[in-house]
Amino acid sequence: MNFFILGSHPELSAAEIKAVTGKSGTRYGEVLVVDDVDTSLPNLQNRLAGTIKIGSIVGSLKTWNKDEAADLVRSMITERDGKVHFGISIYGQNLSRNAEPLGLEVKKKLKEDGISCRLVTSKEATLSSVVVQKNHLLQSGGEFVVIQGHGEILIGQTETIQDFEAWSERDFGRPARDAKSGMLPPKLARMMINLSGVDPAKALLLDPFCGSGTIPMEASLMGFHEVVGADISEKAVKDSAKNLRWALPDTAVPQIMLSPAEDLKLDGHVDVVVTEPYLGPPQRGGEEKMQIDNLRTELTSLYIKSFANIHRLMKPKAKLVVAFPLFNKLSAMTKPLPGFHLEERFVYEREGQRVGREILVYTRE
């Protein structure tokens, strides 16, 4: 079995894994456990945006026993010429206090076997991907996880972690950023693309509200056969081109067109549309209910008009994944979207945000 340590929106992360691997598995809080996946774990980690760590389950206990757990972890640590660096992460509130005692017991057993070792710890019961990478745990000893399951305790070893530096660079290091118009985080863009479940190598992806080009950037890095972006703003088109040239220095950048969504024309038919349309004016907080209701009505009218044309550009049964705004937990999309069947709905909100996001997955009728 494989385990996935999920990100800040575990429901969305689990749905992304299912869309990519076809496996739903069992969730234990922030951990998803599934039957062994067919894809190589490093390749899968690179594909997914909402997963922090991936590894394999190697054993289980009926009840907590520190000595048995330590023996199992010790058996997974191979002797090395240099010093062994290892760490323990425990996922499960009832067991969290056992992280350090288990680590010390494993350390004791290693020393008894004549192996020089160092136990890497943190203030939390779980080690972050930053701690794992900075201490080279996957290369020098290992990170071992304890997962509180239903009626059993699972023990596994981490095999790959998210490249947090690359994600941060694409988010904050891109040359054209426009916080005033709102920016889709690259991780969320990648998750939305994955939620479509399409095979990138065979698909044409369209983002008709591309903004600064986050979705076209992620789709291109994922190896989509063809990527097309469009926006009504000349500045957005220029920003997209700049960001794409930066992110894809060695390959041809996707086509970005200056066009309103309701007038957009394409030569071919689209396999998947992934997009975040206009979210409305910035919210300062304290808006009255009537103001919010009027804004929701205006945006719904705009969305229906735009997606009527987008519908004509899509193949039958093509997927649409769209992020609509949430105002005080209320969707800006107040009516069903004509011509589309709603398959899934997720909420994406970050602390301090005045406007949340509602992620909807549709199939074109």
Secondary structure, DSSP 8 states (H G I E B T S, - for coil): -EEEEE-SSHHHHHHHHHHHHS---EEETTEEEES--SS-HHHHHHH-SSEEEEEEEEEEESS--HHHHHHHHHHH----SS-EEEEEEEESGGGGGGHHHHHHHHHHHHHHTT--EEEE--SSSS--HHHHHHTTHHHHEEEEEEEE-SSSEEEEEEEEE--HHHHHHHHHS-S---GGG----HHHHHHHHHHT---GGG-EEEETT-TTTHHHHHHHHTT-SEEEEEES-HHHHHHHHHHHHHH-TTS---EEEE--GGG---SS-EEEEEE-----S---S---HHHHHHHHHHHHHHHHHHHHHHHHHEEEEEEEEEEEEEETTEES--S--TTEEEEEEEEE--TT-SEEEEEEEEEE-
